[in-house]
Amino acid sequence: MATSSHIQGSVGQGPAVTGANTTRKRVRLKMSLPLEVRPFDARFADVRDVGEVIDFTRDGLFFTSCMPHYFVGMRVLVTFPFGEKVSAHKKFLGSVVRVEDRTNGCAGVAVRFVL
């Protein structure tokens, strides 16, 4: 059974980074785009979440969601960018690596893409 890792955050903040020495390998691109997230587990095939990307790299992304079902280790299918007006959708398989509580009752979710 997986346990979730919750970190207190606030609206408008990306993932917490402290000090000059970070573990990030890539520079994050900040933008606000919609994405669709579905659990990879077939038992939850009807669950569909549309959230908003806060930042991303080629290795993963960080998004906000008001759905409470995310946990560390959860496998997800991500469609990004998402929407009717988007000309090219890209699908990714990912794993949730962090879940942050936000002050508005929603959560920030960090996903690492699985290659």
Backbone atoms as SQL, in Angstrom:
CREATE TABLE atoms (id INTEGER PRIMARY KEY, chain TEXT, resi INTEGER, resn TEXT, atom TEXT, x REAL, y REAL, z REAL);
INSERT INTO atoms VALUES
  (1, 'A', 1, 'MET', 'N', 0.838, -1.174, 0.000),
  (2, 'A', 1, 'MET', 'CA', 0.000, 0.000, 0.000),
  (3, 'A', 1, 'MET', 'C', 0.882, 1.234, 0.000),
  (4, 'A', 2, 'ALA', 'N', 0.627, 2.158, -0.911),
  (5, 'A', 2, 'ALA', 'CA', 1.429, 3.364, -1.023),
  (6, 'A', 2, 'ALA', 'C', 0.916, 4.423, -0.065),
  (7, 'A', 3, 'THR', 'N', 1.814, 5.240, 0.397),
  (8, 'A', 3, 'THR', 'CA', 1.426, 6.354, 1.246),
  (9, 'A', 3, 'THR', 'C', 1.686, 7.639, 0.498),
  (10, 'A', 4, 'SER', 'N', 0.930, 8.676, 0.817),
  (11, 'A', 4, 'SER', 'CA', 1.111, 9.928, 0.105),
  (12, 'A', 4, 'SER', 'C', 1.994, 10.871, 0.894),
  (13, 'A', 5, 'SER', 'N', 2.682, 11.711, 0.180),
  (14, 'A', 5, 'SER', 'CA', 3.548, 12.712, 0.774),
  (15, 'A', 5, 'SER', 'C', 2.909, 14.062, 0.551),
  (16, 'A', 6, 'HIS', 'N', 2.461, 14.708, 1.603),
  (17, 'A', 6, 'HIS', 'CA', 1.811, 16.009, 1.483),
  (18, 'A', 6, 'HIS', 'C', 2.723, 17.091, 2.016),
  (19, 'A', 7, 'ILE', 'N', 2.835, 18.182, 1.247),
  (20, 'A', 7, 'ILE', 'CA', 3.645, 19.319, 1.638),
  (21, 'A', 7, 'ILE', 'C', 2.757, 20.547, 1.577),
  (22, 'A', 8, 'GLN', 'N', 2.802, 21.378, 2.611),
  (23, 'A', 8, 'GLN', 'CA', 1.977, 22.574, 2.627),
  (24, 'A', 8, 'GLN', 'C', 2.502, 23.567, 1.602),
  (25, 'A', 9, 'GLY', 'N', 1.638, 24.112, 0.779),
  (26, 'A', 9, 'GLY', 'CA', 2.013, 25.102, -0.225),
  (27, 'A', 9, 'GLY', 'C', 0.980, 26.205, -0.266),
  (28, 'A', 10, 'SER', 'N', 1.116, 27.124, -1.194),
  (29, 'A', 10, 'SER', 'CA', 0.123, 28.175, -1.348),
  (30, 'A', 10, 'SER', 'C', -0.167, 28.393, -2.814),
  (31, 'A', 11, 'VAL', 'N', -1.302, 29.005, -3.102),
  (32, 'A', 11, 'VAL', 'CA', -1.719, 29.235, -4.472),
  (33, 'A', 11, 'VAL', 'C', -0.687, 30.090, -5.174),
  (34, 'A', 12, 'GLY', 'N', -0.336, 29.721, -6.392),
  (35, 'A', 12, 'GLY', 'CA', 0.605, 30.489, -7.173),
  (36, 'A', 12, 'GLY', 'C', 2.040, 30.028, -7.025),
  (37, 'A', 13, 'GLN', 'N', 2.318, 29.187, -6.050),
  (38, 'A', 13, 'GLN', 'CA', 3.669, 28.674, -5.888),
  (39, 'A', 13, 'GLN', 'C', 3.825, 27.395, -6.673),
  (40, 'A', 14, 'GLY', 'N', 4.993, 27.192, -7.226),
  (41, 'A', 14, 'GLY', 'CA', 5.323, 25.915, -7.816),
  (42, 'A', 14, 'GLY', 'C', 5.873, 25.017, -6.725),
  (43, 'A', 15, 'PRO', 'N', 6.501, 23.930, -7.084),
  (44, 'A', 15, 'PRO', 'CA', 7.098, 23.056, -6.084),
  (45, 'A', 15, 'PRO', 'C', 8.126, 23.807, -5.252),
  (46, 'A', 16, 'ALA', 'N', 8.184, 23.470, -3.972),
  (47, 'A', 16, 'ALA', 'CA', 9.100, 24.160, -3.067),
  (48, 'A', 16, 'ALA', 'C', 10.539, 23.803, -3.399),
  (49, 'A', 17, 'VAL', 'N', 11.392, 24.815, -3.494),
  (50, 'A', 17, 'VAL', 'CA', 12.817, 24.621, -3.718),
  (51, 'A', 17, 'VAL', 'C', 13.533, 25.496, -2.708),
  (52, 'A', 18, 'THR', 'N', 14.430, 24.912, -1.923),
  (53, 'A', 18, 'THR', 'CA', 15.145, 25.689, -0.923),
  (54, 'A', 18, 'THR', 'C', 16.624, 25.636, -1.190),
  (55, 'A', 19, 'GLY', 'N', 17.302, 26.748, -0.937),
  (56, 'A', 19, 'GLY', 'CA', 18.749, 26.804, -1.066),
  (57, 'A', 19, 'GLY', 'C', 19.211, 26.849, -2.508),
  (58, 'A', 20, 'ALA', 'N', 20.495, 27.081, -2.678),
  (59, 'A', 20, 'ALA', 'CA', 21.067, 27.183, -4.018),
  (60, 'A', 20, 'ALA', 'C', 21.297, 25.807, -4.630),
  (61, 'A', 21, 'ASN', 'N', 21.401, 24.761, -3.803),
  (62, 'A', 21, 'ASN', 'CA', 21.669, 23.422, -4.297),
  (63, 'A', 21, 'ASN', 'C', 20.351, 22.654, -4.416),
  (64, 'A', 22, 'THR', 'N', 19.863, 22.460, -5.639),
  (65, 'A', 22, 'THR', 'CA', 18.618, 21.733, -5.852),
  (66, 'A', 22, 'THR', 'C', 18.917, 20.417, -6.537),
  (67, 'A', 23, 'THR', 'N', 17.964, 19.504, -6.495),
  (68, 'A', 23, 'THR', 'CA', 18.151, 18.202, -7.127),
  (69, 'A', 23, 'THR', 'C', 17.585, 18.180, -8.536),
  (70, 'A', 24, 'ARG', 'N', 17.081, 19.289, -9.004),
  (71, 'A', 24, 'ARG', 'CA', 16.497, 19.334, -10.346),
  (72, 'A', 24, 'ARG', 'C', 17.571, 19.233, -11.414),
  (73, 'A', 25, 'LYS', 'N', 17.300, 18.400, -12.411),
  (74, 'A', 25, 'LYS', 'CA', 18.247, 18.207, -13.490),
  (75, 'A', 25, 'LYS', 'C', 17.950, 19.125, -14.667),
  (76, 'A', 26, 'ARG', 'N', 16.720, 19.581, -14.777),
  (77, 'A', 26, 'ARG', 'CA', 16.310, 20.380, -15.925),
  (78, 'A', 26, 'ARG', 'C', 15.610, 21.662, -15.475),
  (79, 'A', 27, 'VAL', 'N', 15.712, 22.684, -16.294),
  (80, 'A', 27, 'VAL', 'CA', 15.017, 23.937, -16.033),
  (81, 'A', 27, 'VAL', 'C', 13.535, 23.731, -16.324),
  (82, 'A', 28, 'ARG', 'N', 12.683, 24.218, -15.429),
  (83, 'A', 28, 'ARG', 'CA', 11.243, 24.084, -15.616),
  (84, 'A', 28, 'ARG', 'C', 10.703, 25.257, -16.417),
  (85, 'A', 29, 'LEU', 'N', 9.802, 24.970, -17.356),
  (86, 'A', 29, 'LEU', 'CA', 9.125, 26.001, -18.131),
  (87, 'A', 29, 'LEU', 'C', 7.800, 26.296, -17.453),
  (88, 'A', 30, 'LYS', 'N', 7.597, 27.540, -17.059),
  (89, 'A', 30, 'LYS', 'CA', 6.367, 27.947, -16.381),
  (90, 'A', 30, 'LYS', 'C', 5.327, 28.337, -17.415),
  (91, 'A', 31, 'MET', 'N', 4.140, 27.769, -17.309),
  (92, 'A', 31, 'MET', 'CA', 3.033, 28.130, -18.182),
  (93, 'A', 31, 'MET', 'C', 1.736, 27.601, -17.605),
  (94, 'A', 32, 'SER', 'N', 0.645, 28.084, -18.103),
  (95, 'A', 32, 'SER', 'CA', -0.664, 27.656, -17.632),
  (96, 'A', 32, 'SER', 'C', -1.427, 27.050, -18.803),
  (97, 'A', 33, 'LEU', 'N', -1.467, 25.724, -18.838),
  (98, 'A', 33, 'LEU', 'CA', -2.163, 24.998, -19.904),
  (99, 'A', 33, 'LEU', 'C', -3.007, 23.888, -19.299),
  (100, 'A', 34, 'PRO', 'N', -4.150, 23.569, -19.923),
  (101, 'A', 34, 'PRO', 'CA', -4.963, 22.465, -19.406),
  (102, 'A', 34, 'PRO', 'C', -4.350, 21.109, -19.747),
  (103, 'A', 35, 'LEU', 'N', -4.625, 20.126, -18.891),
  (104, 'A', 35, 'LEU', 'CA', -4.224, 18.756, -19.151),
  (105, 'A', 35, 'LEU', 'C', -5.314, 17.831, -18.648),
  (106, 'A', 36, 'GLU', 'N', -5.341, 16.632, -19.187),
  (107, 'A', 36, 'GLU', 'CA', -6.261, 15.596, -18.726),
  (108, 'A', 36, 'GLU', 'C', -5.432, 14.499, -18.081),
  (109, 'A', 37, 'VAL', 'N', -5.883, 14.026, -16.918),
  (110, 'A', 37, 'VAL', 'CA', -5.175, 12.967, -16.194),
  (111, 'A', 37, 'VAL', 'C', -6.168, 11.856, -15.888),
  (112, 'A', 38, 'ARG', 'N', -5.779, 10.626, -16.204),
  (113, 'A', 38, 'ARG', 'CA', -6.580, 9.439, -15.895),
  (114, 'A', 38, 'ARG', 'C', -5.695, 8.423, -15.197),
  (115, 'A', 39, 'PRO', 'N', -6.233, 7.711, -14.211),
  (116, 'A', 39, 'PRO', 'CA', -5.454, 6.642, -13.579),
  (117, 'A', 39, 'PRO', 'C', -5.121, 5.561, -14.608),
  (118, 'A', 40, 'PHE', 'N', -3.925, 4.994, -14.527),
  (119, 'A', 40, 'PHE', 'CA', -3.509, 3.917, -15.426),
  (120, 'A', 40, 'PHE', 'C', -4.204, 2.614, -15.073),
  (121, 'A', 41, 'ASP', 'N', -4.625, 2.458, -13.823),
  (122, 'A', 41, 'ASP', 'CA', -5.305, 1.264, -13.331),
  (123, 'A', 41, 'ASP', 'C', -6.689, 1.156, -13.990),
  (124, 'A', 42, 'ALA', 'N', -6.952, 0.053, -14.666),
  (125, 'A', 42, 'ALA', 'CA', -8.216, -0.149, -15.390),
  (126, 'A', 42, 'ALA', 'C', -9.437, -0.131, -14.478),
  (127, 'A', 43, 'ARG', 'N', -9.263, -0.420, -13.185),
  (128, 'A', 43, 'ARG', 'CA', -10.394, -0.386, -12.250),
  (129, 'A', 43, 'ARG', 'C', -10.965, 1.014, -12.100),
  (130, 'A', 44, 'PHE', 'N', -10.165, 2.019, -12.419),
  (131, 'A', 44, 'PHE', 'CA', -10.597, 3.406, -12.273),
  (132, 'A', 44, 'PHE', 'C', -10.708, 4.098, -13.630),
  (133, 'A', 45, 'ALA', 'N', -11.082, 3.338, -14.644),
  (134, 'A', 45, 'ALA', 'CA', -11.131, 3.861, -16.012),
  (135, 'A', 45, 'ALA', 'C', -12.109, 5.016, -16.166),
  (136, 'A', 46, 'ASP', 'N', -13.112, 5.112, -15.316),
  (137, 'A', 46, 'ASP', 'CA', -14.104, 6.184, -15.439),
  (138, 'A', 46, 'ASP', 'C', -13.651, 7.494, -14.802),
  (139, 'A', 47, 'VAL', 'N', -12.573, 7.471, -14.030),
  (140, 'A', 47, 'VAL', 'CA', -12.083, 8.682, -13.378),
  (141, 'A', 47, 'VAL', 'C', -11.326, 9.514, -14.404),
  (142, 'A', 48, 'ARG', 'N', -11.722, 10.770, -14.542),
  (143, 'A', 48, 'ARG', 'CA', -11.101, 11.686, -15.495),
  (144, 'A', 48, 'ARG', 'C', -10.964, 13.033, -14.812),
  (145, 'A', 49, 'ASP', 'N', -9.791, 13.597, -14.845),
  (146, 'A', 49, 'ASP', 'CA', -9.525, 14.882, -14.204),
  (147, 'A', 49, 'ASP', 'C', -8.942, 15.831, -15.237),
  (148, 'A', 50, 'VAL', 'N', -9.459, 17.045, -15.259),
  (149, 'A', 50, 'VAL', 'CA', -8.883, 18.092, -16.092),
  (150, 'A', 50, 'VAL', 'C', -8.302, 19.122, -15.144),
  (151, 'A', 51, 'GLY', 'N', -6.989, 19.273, -15.181),
  (152, 'A', 51, 'GLY', 'CA', -6.299, 20.203, -14.304),
  (153, 'A', 51, 'GLY', 'C', -5.552, 21.243, -15.100),
  (154, 'A', 52, 'GLU', 'N', -4.678, 21.966, -14.415),
  (155, 'A', 52, 'GLU', 'CA', -3.911, 23.031, -15.048),
  (156, 'A', 52, 'GLU', 'C', -2.431, 22.836, -14.770),
  (157, 'A', 53, 'VAL', 'N', -1.636, 22.789, -15.831),
  (158, 'A', 53, 'VAL', 'CA', -0.190, 22.657, -15.700),
  (159, 'A', 53, 'VAL', 'C', 0.379, 23.973, -15.173),
  (160, 'A', 54, 'ILE', 'N', 1.246, 23.870, -14.184),
  (161, 'A', 54, 'ILE', 'CA', 1.941, 25.036, -13.638),
  (162, 'A', 54, 'ILE', 'C', 3.320, 25.159, -14.279),
  (163, 'A', 55, 'ASP', 'N', 4.046, 24.040, -14.358),
  (164, 'A', 55, 'ASP', 'CA', 5.333, 24.022, -15.047),
  (165, 'A', 55, 'ASP', 'C', 5.641, 22.606, -15.512),
  (166, 'A', 56, 'PHE', 'N', 6.598, 22.501, -16.450),
  (167, 'A', 56, 'PHE', 'CA', 6.960, 21.179, -16.951),
  (168, 'A', 56, 'PHE', 'C', 8.378, 21.170, -17.495),
  (169, 'A', 57, 'THR', 'N', 8.905, 19.950, -17.631),
  (170, 'A', 57, 'THR', 'CA', 10.169, 19.685, -18.311),
  (171, 'A', 57, 'THR', 'C', 9.901, 18.501, -19.237),
  (172, 'A', 58, 'ARG', 'N', 10.929, 18.044, -19.903),
  (173, 'A', 58, 'ARG', 'CA', 10.699, 16.859, -20.743),
  (174, 'A', 58, 'ARG', 'C', 10.602, 15.593, -19.909),
  (175, 'A', 59, 'ASP', 'N', 10.974, 15.677, -18.608),
  (176, 'A', 59, 'ASP', 'CA', 10.929, 14.530, -17.710),
  (177, 'A', 59, 'ASP', 'C', 9.646, 14.432, -16.893),
  (178, 'A', 60, 'GLY', 'N', 8.873, 15.511, -16.800),
  (179, 'A', 60, 'GLY', 'CA', 7.671, 15.486, -15.980),
  (180, 'A', 60, 'GLY', 'C', 6.993, 16.835, -15.926),
  (181, 'A', 61, 'LEU', 'N', 5.975, 16.921, -15.075),
  (182, 'A', 61, 'LEU', 'CA', 5.242, 18.174, -14.944),
  (183, 'A', 61, 'LEU', 'C', 4.632, 18.300, -13.562),
  (184, 'A', 62, 'PHE', 'N', 4.188, 19.521, -13.250),
  (185, 'A', 62, 'PHE', 'CA', 3.535, 19.834, -11.987),
  (186, 'A', 62, 'PHE', 'C', 2.223, 20.509, -12.333),
  (187, 'A', 63, 'PHE', 'N', 1.106, 19.996, -11.776),
  (188, 'A', 63, 'PHE', 'CA', -0.194, 20.563, -12.087),
  (189, 'A', 63, 'PHE', 'C', -1.045, 20.686, -10.839),
  (190, 'A', 64, 'THR', 'N', -2.127, 21.455, -10.945),
  (191, 'A', 64, 'THR', 'CA', -3.065, 21.593, -9.836),
  (192, 'A', 64, 'THR', 'C', -4.346, 20.846, -10.171),
  (193, 'A', 65, 'SER', 'N', -4.966, 20.311, -9.121),
  (194, 'A', 65, 'SER', 'CA', -6.210, 19.563, -9.260),
  (195, 'A', 65, 'SER', 'C', -6.991, 19.677, -7.962),
  (196, 'A', 66, 'CYS', 'N', -8.310, 19.681, -8.077),
  (197, 'A', 66, 'CYS', 'CA', -9.158, 19.691, -6.876),
  (198, 'A', 66, 'CYS', 'C', -9.686, 18.290, -6.559),
  (199, 'A', 67, 'MET', 'N', -9.221, 17.287, -7.294),
  (200, 'A', 67, 'MET', 'CA', -9.634, 15.911, -7.009),
  (201, 'A', 67, 'MET', 'C', -8.687, 15.312, -5.963),
  (202, 'A', 68, 'PRO', 'N', -9.236, 14.604, -4.966),
  (203, 'A', 68, 'PRO', 'CA', -8.427, 14.145, -3.832),
  (204, 'A', 68, 'PRO', 'C', -7.802, 12.759, -3.974),
  (205, 'A', 69, 'HIS', 'N', -7.864, 12.135, -5.130),
  (206, 'A', 69, 'HIS', 'CA', -7.473, 10.721, -5.232),
  (207, 'A', 69, 'HIS', 'C', -6.000, 10.461, -5.552),
  (208, 'A', 70, 'TYR', 'N', -5.180, 11.471, -5.685),
  (209, 'A', 70, 'TYR', 'CA', -3.783, 11.264, -6.057),
  (210, 'A', 70, 'TYR', 'C', -2.942, 10.817, -4.860),
  (211, 'A', 71, 'PHE', 'N', -1.984, 9.919, -5.098),
  (212, 'A', 71, 'PHE', 'CA', -1.063, 9.475, -4.065),
  (213, 'A', 71, 'PHE', 'C', 0.284, 9.165, -4.711),
  (214, 'A', 72, 'VAL', 'N', 1.345, 9.244, -3.929),
  (215, 'A', 72, 'VAL', 'CA', 2.695, 8.985, -4.422),
  (216, 'A', 72, 'VAL', 'C', 2.776, 7.541, -4.901),
  (217, 'A', 73, 'GLY', 'N', 3.322, 7.358, -6.102),
  (218, 'A', 73, 'GLY', 'CA', 3.444, 6.028, -6.702),
  (219, 'A', 73, 'GLY', 'C', 2.315, 5.697, -7.659),
  (220, 'A', 74, 'MET', 'N', 1.255, 6.477, -7.668),
  (221, 'A', 74, 'MET', 'CA', 0.112, 6.233, -8.554),
  (222, 'A', 74, 'MET', 'C', 0.550, 6.413, -10.010),
  (223, 'A', 75, 'ARG', 'N', 0.201, 5.465, -10.865),
  (224, 'A', 75, 'ARG', 'CA', 0.479, 5.562, -12.301),
  (225, 'A', 75, 'ARG', 'C', -0.684, 6.286, -12.968),
  (226, 'A', 76, 'VAL', 'N', -0.368, 7.228, -13.862),
  (227, 'A', 76, 'VAL', 'CA', -1.389, 8.025, -14.529),
  (228, 'A', 76, 'VAL', 'C', -1.085, 8.161, -16.014),
  (229, 'A', 77, 'LEU', 'N', -2.145, 8.353, -16.796),
  (230, 'A', 77, 'LEU', 'CA', -2.025, 8.690, -18.209),
  (231, 'A', 77, 'LEU', 'C', -2.327, 10.175, -18.338),
  (232, 'A', 78, 'VAL', 'N', -1.388, 10.932, -18.884),
  (233, 'A', 78, 'VAL', 'CA', -1.506, 12.379, -18.984),
  (234, 'A', 78, 'VAL', 'C', -1.640, 12.767, -20.443),
  (235, 'A', 79, 'THR', 'N', -2.658, 13.556, -20.768),
  (236, 'A', 79, 'THR', 'CA', -2.803, 14.140, -22.098),
  (237, 'A', 79, 'THR', 'C', -2.502, 15.619, -21.946),
  (238, 'A', 80, 'PHE', 'N', -1.458, 16.082, -22.658),
  (239, 'A', 80, 'PHE', 'CA', -1.001, 17.456, -22.486),
  (240, 'A', 80, 'PHE', 'C', -0.426, 17.967, -23.793),
  (241, 'A', 81, 'PRO', 'N', -0.788, 19.125, -24.255),
  (242, 'A', 81, 'PRO', 'CA', -1.891, 19.947, -23.777),
  (243, 'A', 81, 'PRO', 'C', -3.224, 19.313, -24.131),
  (244, 'A', 82, 'PHE', 'N', -4.275, 19.769, -23.479),
  (245, 'A', 82, 'PHE', 'CA', -5.601, 19.172, -23.630),
  (246, 'A', 82, 'PHE', 'C', -6.622, 20.248, -23.967),
  (247, 'A', 83, 'GLY', 'N', -7.577, 19.901, -24.825),
  (248, 'A', 83, 'GLY', 'CA', -8.657, 20.819, -25.154),
  (249, 'A', 83, 'GLY', 'C', -9.074, 20.682, -26.603),
  (250, 'A', 84, 'GLU', 'N', -10.257, 21.176, -26.902),
  (251, 'A', 84, 'GLU', 'CA', -10.787, 21.083, -28.264),
  (252, 'A', 84, 'GLU', 'C', -10.022, 21.955, -29.249),
  (253, 'A', 85, 'LYS', 'N', -9.457, 23.055, -28.785),
  (254, 'A', 85, 'LYS', 'CA', -8.770, 23.990, -29.673),
  (255, 'A', 85, 'LYS', 'C', -7.294, 23.672, -29.847),
  (256, 'A', 86, 'VAL', 'N', -6.819, 22.604, -29.196),
  (257, 'A', 86, 'VAL', 'CA', -5.412, 22.209, -29.303),
  (258, 'A', 86, 'VAL', 'C', -5.240, 21.345, -30.537),
  (259, 'A', 87, 'SER', 'N', -4.266, 21.687, -31.370),
  (260, 'A', 87, 'SER', 'CA', -4.090, 20.955, -32.625),
  (261, 'A', 87, 'SER', 'C', -3.375, 19.620, -32.449),
  (262, 'A', 88, 'ALA', 'N', -2.539, 19.491, -31.427),
  (263, 'A', 88, 'ALA', 'CA', -1.796, 18.247, -31.236),
  (264, 'A', 88, 'ALA', 'C', -1.790, 17.865, -29.757),
  (265, 'A', 89, 'HIS', 'N', -2.412, 16.724, -29.446),
  (266, 'A', 89, 'HIS', 'CA', -2.392, 16.201, -28.086),
  (267, 'A', 89, 'HIS', 'C', -1.258, 15.196, -27.981),
  (268, 'A', 90, 'LYS', 'N', -0.575, 15.189, -26.863),
  (269, 'A', 90, 'LYS', 'CA', 0.483, 14.222, -26.607),
  (270, 'A', 90, 'LYS', 'C', 0.123, 13.458, -25.344),
  (271, 'A', 91, 'LYS', 'N', 0.214, 12.123, -25.381),
  (272, 'A', 91, 'LYS', 'CA', -0.106, 11.295, -24.215),
  (273, 'A', 91, 'LYS', 'C', 1.181, 10.761, -23.601),
  (274, 'A', 92, 'PHE', 'N', 1.201, 10.755, -22.255),
  (275, 'A', 92, 'PHE', 'CA', 2.361, 10.298, -21.506),
  (276, 'A', 92, 'PHE', 'C', 1.905, 9.359, -20.407),
  (277, 'A', 93, 'LEU', 'N', 2.720, 8.365, -20.109),
  (278, 'A', 93, 'LEU', 'CA', 2.527, 7.540, -18.927),
  (279, 'A', 93, 'LEU', 'C', 3.431, 8.129, -17.860),
  (280, 'A', 94, 'GLY', 'N', 2.878, 8.324, -16.661),
  (281, 'A', 94, 'GLY', 'CA', 3.670, 8.932, -15.599),
  (282, 'A', 94, 'GLY', 'C', 3.388, 8.305, -14.254),
  (283, 'A', 95, 'SER', 'N', 4.195, 8.704, -13.288),
  (284, 'A', 95, 'SER', 'CA', 4.054, 8.251, -11.916),
  (285, 'A', 95, 'SER', 'C', 4.061, 9.478, -11.004),
  (286, 'A', 96, 'VAL', 'N', 3.101, 9.539, -10.082),
  (287, 'A', 96, 'VAL', 'CA', 3.025, 10.661, -9.144),
  (288, 'A', 96, 'VAL', 'C', 4.190, 10.548, -8.167),
  (289, 'A', 97, 'VAL', 'N', 4.981, 11.620, -8.055),
  (290, 'A', 97, 'VAL', 'CA', 6.137, 11.616, -7.156),
  (291, 'A', 97, 'VAL', 'C', 5.953, 12.538, -5.954),
  (292, 'A', 98, 'ARG', 'N', 4.971, 13.450, -6.013),
  (293, 'A', 98, 'ARG', 'CA', 4.729, 14.357, -4.893),
  (294, 'A', 98, 'ARG', 'C', 3.313, 14.912, -4.978),
  (295, 'A', 99, 'VAL', 'N', 2.678, 15.074, -3.817),
  (296, 'A', 99, 'VAL', 'CA', 1.360, 15.712, -3.724),
  (297, 'A', 99, 'VAL', 'C', 1.462, 16.794, -2.658),
  (298, 'A', 100, 'GLU', 'N', 1.137, 18.041, -3.023),
  (299, 'A', 100, 'GLU', 'CA', 1.217, 19.173, -2.103),
  (300, 'A', 100, 'GLU', 'C', -0.183, 19.696, -1.824),
  (301, 'A', 101, 'ASP', 'N', -0.505, 19.907, -0.556),
  (302, 'A', 101, 'ASP', 'CA', -1.767, 20.563, -0.200),
  (303, 'A', 101, 'ASP', 'C', -1.651, 22.036, -0.558),
  (304, 'A', 102, 'ARG', 'N', -2.741, 22.591, -1.113),
  (305, 'A', 102, 'ARG', 'CA', -2.780, 24.013, -1.458),
  (306, 'A', 102, 'ARG', 'C', -3.791, 24.700, -0.550),
  (307, 'A', 103, 'THR', 'N', -3.687, 26.011, -0.394),
  (308, 'A', 103, 'THR', 'CA', -4.560, 26.738, 0.527),
  (309, 'A', 103, 'THR', 'C', -6.008, 26.806, 0.058),
  (310, 'A', 104, 'ASN', 'N', -6.275, 26.589, -1.212),
  (311, 'A', 104, 'ASN', 'CA', -7.637, 26.670, -1.737),
  (312, 'A', 104, 'ASN', 'C', -8.370, 25.330, -1.698),
  (313, 'A', 105, 'GLY', 'N', -7.816, 24.346, -0.997),
  (314, 'A', 105, 'GLY', 'CA', -8.448, 23.039, -0.893),
  (315, 'A', 105, 'GLY', 'C', -8.083, 22.093, -2.023),
  (316, 'A', 106, 'CYS', 'N', -7.344, 22.572, -2.983),
  (317, 'A', 106, 'CYS', 'CA', -6.900, 21.729, -4.090),
  (318, 'A', 106, 'CYS', 'C', -5.506, 21.178, -3.770),
  (319, 'A', 107, 'ALA', 'N', -4.912, 20.489, -4.728),
  (320, 'A', 107, 'ALA', 'CA', -3.587, 19.908, -4.526),
  (321, 'A', 107, 'ALA', 'C', -2.696, 20.224, -5.711),
  (322, 'A', 108, 'GLY', 'N', -1.403, 20.300, -5.449),
  (323, 'A', 108, 'GLY', 'CA', -0.407, 20.360, -6.499),
  (324, 'A', 108, 'GLY', 'C', 0.158, 18.958, -6.639),
  (325, 'A', 109, 'VAL', 'N', 0.248, 18.472, -7.868),
  (326, 'A', 109, 'VAL', 'CA', 0.678, 17.099, -8.105),
  (327, 'A', 109, 'VAL', 'C', 1.875, 17.117, -9.063),
  (328, 'A', 110, 'ALA', 'N', 2.966, 16.478, -8.643),
  (329, 'A', 110, 'ALA', 'CA', 4.153, 16.364, -9.483),
  (330, 'A', 110, 'ALA', 'C', 4.179, 14.953, -10.087),
  (331, 'A', 111, 'VAL', 'N', 4.347, 14.894, -11.413),
  (332, 'A', 111, 'VAL', 'CA', 4.358, 13.626, -12.147),
  (333, 'A', 111, 'VAL', 'C', 5.678, 13.499, -12.899),
  (334, 'A', 112, 'ARG', 'N', 6.328, 12.355, -12.757),
  (335, 'A', 112, 'ARG', 'CA', 7.517, 12.031, -13.536),
  (336, 'A', 112, 'ARG', 'C', 7.090, 11.097, -14.655),
  (337, 'A', 113, 'PHE', 'N', 7.480, 11.433, -15.886),
  (338, 'A', 113, 'PHE', 'CA', 7.129, 10.591, -17.016),
  (339, 'A', 113, 'PHE', 'C', 7.919, 9.292, -16.958),
  (340, 'A', 114, 'VAL', 'N', 7.255, 8.188, -17.298),
  (341, 'A', 114, 'VAL', 'CA', 7.868, 6.871, -17.337),
  (342, 'A', 114, 'VAL', 'C', 8.190, 6.562, -18.794),
  (343, 'A', 115, 'LEU', 'N', 9.429, 6.232, -19.069),
  (344, 'A', 115, 'LEU', 'CA', 9.833, 5.973, -20.467),
  (345, 'A', 115, 'LEU', 'C', 9.722, 4.528, -20.810);
